[in-house]
Amino acid sequence: MTGSESRQFNFFCLPEEAGVLDKALERWRARTLLLPCREPQPRLAASVLSVDSECWLGVFLCPEELVSGVRFRLVEEQGYYVIDQIRSPVVEFARPFKDSTILRRSRLYVRCGYWEEDRWNDHPHQLLEFYDSLVAALRSTLLTKQRRLGGLLSAGAVEFERRGGVLSQV
């Protein structure tokens, strides 16, 4: 391992279309983890679309069997905890965001492992299998073959763009 191995999958979909990931999560008995957290323990959501007044746009997805391996770090200045996304067995999901004119890209991102002192540590193989199954689910149920800005498009994103909407990477 090089210590920098990771995988990412970029795509464009409408926020309401992202719920197809929930079915893939059910198959894995996986959990959606929200940030920020008041305590160093996972804040669970019922769906990838779940939001509350404190929820950030990005969430983390984790097979239930790996949730106990999720690590946290305190952001003292703000008084909350965040997931240590380097050492935790999680898939980052940058959820889609849309306003009247812009649709922001979504992304699934996973680290295959991490360096600790002078030793490379692989994440459990189940994490990469989980990530691969999420990508496969998106490709088979949501995304078209059309690609823009390095990401595949859903039918909703194609229609949004056709009506004058702008696709954005940030």
N, C-alpha and C positions, 0 to 999 in steps of 0.2 A: 504494500500500500504506500501511496505517496503522502498520505495525511491530508490530502485536499480532495479526496474522492467524494463526490456528491452527484445527485441527479436532480434535474428540474424539468418540469413540463409546463409550458406556457399555453394559455388558451383564452379565448374571449367568449363569454356567455352572459346572458342577462342574470341579475341576481336571483330571480325566481326560478331560473333553470338549474341553478347549482344544487338544488335539492336532490337531484339524481344521485349525488354522492351518498346521501343517507341510506339508500338501499345497499350500496357497497359496504358501508359501515356496519349495517345490520348483519351481513354475511360474516363479517369478521368479529362481531360483537365488539366493535371498536367504539371509542369515545371521542367526543368533540370537547376540547379543552379551551376555555376562554381566558383572556387576560384583560386587565390585571387581576391578581389574586390578593386578598387581604391576609391570607395565611399561606404557609409553604405547603400547600396541598392543592390538587387539581380542582378547578372550578368547572364542573361538567355542564354541558348544554344538551338539550334534547335533539338538536338538529344543527347542521352546518349553517343554517340560515338564522339560528337563534341570535338575538341581540338583546341587550338591556342598556340601561343608561350609562353603564361604565364599560361596556364591551368595546374592544378594539376591532378594527376591520379584519385583521389577521387572526386566525385561530390555529390550533394544533390538533392533529388527528393521531390517535394512538390505539393500537389493538389493546383490548381490555387486559390481556395477559401481560402486557408490558407497562401498564400504567404505574405500577409500583416502582419502576425504574426512572420515572420522571423526576428530575432534579430542579430545584428552584434557587434563585438568588434574590436577595433583598436589594431593592433600590431605595436606599435610606432616605435620600432627599425627598422622595415622593411618598414614602411610607407604604409601599406595596411590593409584592413579590412578582417576579416574572419567571417563566420557564427558562432554564439553562438549555437553550436549543442546540448547543454543541454536544453536550454530554447526555442529553435525554433522547430516548428512542421515540421520536415524534416526526410526523410529516407536517411541515408548515403549509397551510392553505391560505393564500392571499385571496380573500373572497372578492367577487366582482363588485364593482361600484359603478352606478350609473346615475347621471343627472339628466337634464333635458337634452344636453348636447354631447356629452362625453361618456364613453364606456371604457372603464379601466380594465386592463388585462388581469386575469387570474393566474395563479401559479401554484403548483404543487412542488415542494422542495424537500429533499431528504439528504441528510449527511449519512454516509456509509459507516462512519466511525469518527474517532477524534484522537488527538495526541494528548497524552497526560504525562507531563514531565518529558521523558525521552522514549516513551513507549506508545505505539499505535494500538488503539482499542477498537475493534470492530463492534458495531451495533449488532444486536441479534438478527439472524437471517430472516426472522419473521417480519421485521420492519421493512426490509427491501421487498419481500414477497407482498406485503400489504401495499406498499407504494405502487408496485407494478400492477396490482389488481385494481387500484384506484384509477390509474392511467388507462388501463384496458376498459374499465367501466365507462369512463368518459368518452373514449374513442368509439365504443360500440353503441352507446345509448344517446349521446348528446351531440357530438361534434361531427361537422361535415368535413369534407376533404379540402375545403377552402382555407387558405392560410394568409395571414396578414401580420406584419410586424413580428415575425418569429413565432406566431401562435396559431393554432387551429381555431376555426370559428364555429359556433353553434348556429342553428337556423335563426334564432332570435337575434344574434349579433349581426348576421348577414342582413336581416331585415332592418335592424337599427341603422346600419351603415347605408343601406339603400335609401332610407328616408332622410339622409343628410347628417346622421350622427357621426361623431369622430371617435375612432378607436385610439386609445392612449396606452403607452407602456408604463406610465407613472400616474 
